[in-house]
Amino acid sequence: MPHVEIVFNQLQKVCTDSVKVKNDLENFEAAIQTIREQMDSIIDEIERVQRETDEPPRKKRQVEEGSKKREALEICDAVLSQIRTRFNFSGHLVASNLFVSEKFSVYKHQFPEAHLNDTCTQFSFLDKNRLKTELQVLYQREELSTTSGAVPLSILLNEEGLNCTFQETLKLLSILITIPMSTSEAERSFSMLKRIKTFLRNTMKEERLSALRMLSAEKHFVSGIENFNNKVIENFATKKERRMDFMYRKL
């Protein structure tokens, strides 16, 4: 499922924050919900293509297609349930709603009092009145409101020398940046040094495993090679010891 791969890659990024993660998960959940709601039209389209390219479906095949629809709906429900349970943000992450750049234009005219109250309840050491004033200025300033994400916004405020002006805002941004995004925070990235040490300690000399480790360690280098996947496929297809002929002439 492409949507799962997309959200996986988004959550695996090292330079991310709770604001981006929240937006990515909301987009993923909306996409899966859309697929679930459009399941009837998707099944109808599949059946239409099958009628045009194949013989009329038999009774047994019709029953199988009905069961496939039920299974597809169950998969969508399972994915939605897991994404809501596994990435169920607790109350202390409600502060991320204050820094969603897409909503700054709305916050400019309608300040998010509820989010501010919940945030100050979780972090009682914040000066609520000052934080509200700083956020109101932040939403009004176009050069600041166009910055997306807690990390870029924090960097921008520091680079512009606004540490004292946005003191409470920077304090809250620092909290958001350091707070774990999910229950799987520790699994998001692995130390390359640990990978190399594990590789050196491993006594297995299987070439396939060694190649996979090398690809993992040098993934940034591999991603820069033009048409890398096609070159691998061509190399595989031209191997003489293959039982099947993978080379075809273009007509």
Helices and strands as residue ranges (DSSP letters): H 2-11, H 18-37, H 39-53, H 59-86, G 91-99, G 101-103, H 104-107, H 113-122, H 128-140, H 142-145, H 150-159, H 167-178, G 185-187, H 192-201, H 207-217, H 219-223, H 228-237
